[in-house]
Amino acid sequence: MIAGAMTKHLDQWRLIFRVSDPNDVLDQGLVWLILLLLGLSFVMVYSASIAVGERLFEDPHYFLIRHGAYIMLGTITAFIFLLIPIRWWKSSNGVLLLLAIGLLVAVLLVGRTINGSTRWISLGVINVQSAEPAKLFFFSYLAGYLVRRQDEVRDHLKGFMKPLIVLFTLSLLLLMQPDLGTVIVMFVATVGLLFIAGAKLWQFFALMLTGIAAFVTLIVSSEYRFARVTAFMDPWQDPFGVGYQLTNSLMAYGRGGFFGLGLGNGIQKLEYLPEAHTDFIAAVVGEELGFIGIAVVLLLEFLVVYKAIRIAMNAGNKGMDYASYFAYAISIWLAFQTLVNVGGSTGILPTKGLTLPLMSYGGSSLIIMMATMAILLRIDYETRLHGRQAMRRGKNG
């Protein structure tokens, strides 16, 4: 039985990766974009983490080794996810939603607290950040709901409100960690998908205003959040307090100039800029590779988002509504998280502790993001396959 299952999976891999027909292969452009970002990530995480690895673990290669292991785990996960048909995601989205809720509850009960936040479930050698798979599972549920209730979403307030109730439930669990950044990402993706699904404009604008009012209330009601949000307006008022991270990040960008100081020559990563290898990896890129380097990273991220949108549009044109909504959700997720991360490190937006997709150090975020890329590749593959099958039916008819 095991041998038969192995043979079946190997046959699927051969089918997906066959190169006899250009229409049968994966989107090689997207694959190369992912590989380029992972390669840059491997180099920049090593450069940014040498000092902190030496201080914390007396090993300058500590984070490099772990990051390499995460990339390998992410690659294995991506290969597995590449074999999962999109119809499985569609049929299982209710179960996945329950799993997302279960993960968020579990982290509150048995989670590990780091820097005042309880966001991780310890599995020995790796800490799993429950919010990362929860985002993916919620977007799968939301895509399925919009397919099942599309007319209700467009014509009735009840259909519009149901996914918002689910989002509200997940948001409460996330805010108990606390993790406002993930809540914002999920809210923006939900608003975007409801807009794409054809929700009435007055509902859309009402949701936007309600969301903005809720976030303002959350910020004002918490002294810590209020300090984080207001610090980005003028971080130099308190450069050794709430503005410490941002001022050091801005100095990194300033030192880098147009061409950068050179790979490995950054200064701010030497125990001046906290979280240089995670949330502020973009600042290290800016300092060492300059404007050119950060422009290349942003271009690669933009092209991945563009590819995701094209995949979503193609799936929609072929009548694959679930796959289309799922791909749109992923594209919004990627775009907004990139915006928040880079915006936070440059002082355009408040810092929210969100990683730069496929660049920042972080096991859970990197592995889930690589799995998400595999889902995009699978959607694209099935869309091409669906188109060819339709053409054959047309010829036979």
CORVEN-V863985 format. One record per backbone hydrogen bond with DSSP energy under -0.5 kcal/mol. CO is the residue of the C=O (numbers start at 1). NH is the residue of the N-H. If there is no record, write none. Layout:
BEGIN
((CO:NH) (CO:NH))
END
This chain:
BEGIN
((1:5) (2:6) (3:7) (4:8) (5:9) (6:10) (7:11) (8:12) (9:13) (10:14) (11:15) (12:16) (13:17) (14:18) (21:24) (21:25) (22:25) (26:28) (27:31) (28:32) (29:33) (30:34) (31:35) (32:36) (33:37) (34:38) (35:39) (36:40) (37:41) (38:42) (39:43) (40:44) (41:45) (42:46) (43:47) (44:48) (45:49) (46:50) (49:53) (50:54) (51:55) (52:56) (53:57) (53:59) (54:58) (59:62) (61:65) (62:66) (63:67) (64:68) (65:69) (66:70) (67:71) (68:72) (69:73) (70:74) (71:75) (72:76) (73:77) (74:78) (75:79) (76:80) (77:81) (78:82) (79:83) (80:83) (81:84) (83:85) (85:88) (85:89) (86:90) (87:91) (88:92) (89:93) (90:93) (92:96) (93:97) (94:98) (95:99) (96:100) (97:101) (98:102) (99:103) (100:104) (101:105) (102:106) (103:107) (104:108) (105:109) (106:110) (107:111) (112:114) (112:119) (112:120) (114:117) (117:114) (117:119) (119:130) (120:112) (120:122) (121:128) (123:125) (126:123) (126:128) (127:129) (128:121) (128:130) (129:132) (129:133) (130:134) (131:135) (132:136) (133:137) (134:138) (135:139) (136:140) (137:141) (138:142) (139:143) (140:144) (141:145) (142:146) (143:147) (144:148) (145:149) (147:150) (149:153) (150:154) (151:155) (152:156) (152:159) (156:160) (157:161) (158:162) (159:163) (161:165) (162:166) (163:167) (164:168) (165:169) (166:170) (167:171) (168:172) (169:173) (170:174) (171:175) (172:176) (174:177) (174:178) (174:179) (177:118) (179:183) (180:184) (181:185) (182:186) (183:187) (184:188) (185:189) (186:190) (187:191) (188:192) (189:193) (190:194) (191:195) (192:196) (193:197) (194:199) (195:198) (200:204) (201:205) (202:206) (203:207) (204:208) (205:209) (206:210) (207:211) (208:212) (209:213) (210:214) (211:215) (212:216) (213:217) (214:218) (215:219) (216:220) (217:221) (218:222) (219:222) (221:223) (222:226) (223:227) (224:228) (225:229) (226:230) (227:231) (228:232) (230:233) (230:234) (234:237) (235:238) (236:239) (238:241) (238:243) (241:244) (243:247) (244:248) (245:249) (246:250) (247:251) (248:252) (249:253) (250:254) (251:255) (252:256) (253:257) (256:260) (257:291) (258:292) (262:265) (267:270) (268:272) (268:273) (269:271) (272:274) (273:276) (275:278) (275:280) (277:361) (278:281) (280:283) (280:284) (281:285) (282:286) (283:287) (284:288) (285:289) (285:290) (286:290) (287:261) (288:262) (289:293) (290:294) (291:295) (292:296) (293:297) (294:298) (295:299) (296:300) (297:301) (298:302) (299:303) (300:304) (301:305) (302:306) (303:307) (304:308) (305:309) (306:310) (307:311) (308:312) (309:313) (310:314) (311:315) (312:316) (313:317) (314:318) (315:320) (316:319) (319:321) (320:324) (321:325) (322:326) (323:327) (324:328) (325:329) (326:330) (327:331) (328:332) (329:333) (330:334) (331:335) (332:336) (333:337) (334:338) (335:339) (336:340) (337:341) (338:342) (339:343) (340:344) (341:345) (342:346) (343:347) (343:348) (343:349) (344:347) (355:357) (356:359) (356:360) (362:366) (363:367) (364:368) (365:369) (366:370) (367:371) (368:372) (369:373) (370:374) (371:375) (372:376) (373:377) (374:378) (375:379) (376:380) (377:381) (378:382) (379:383) (380:384) (381:385) (382:386) (383:387) (384:388) (385:389) (386:390) (387:391) (388:392) (389:393) (390:394) (391:395) (392:396) (393:397))
END
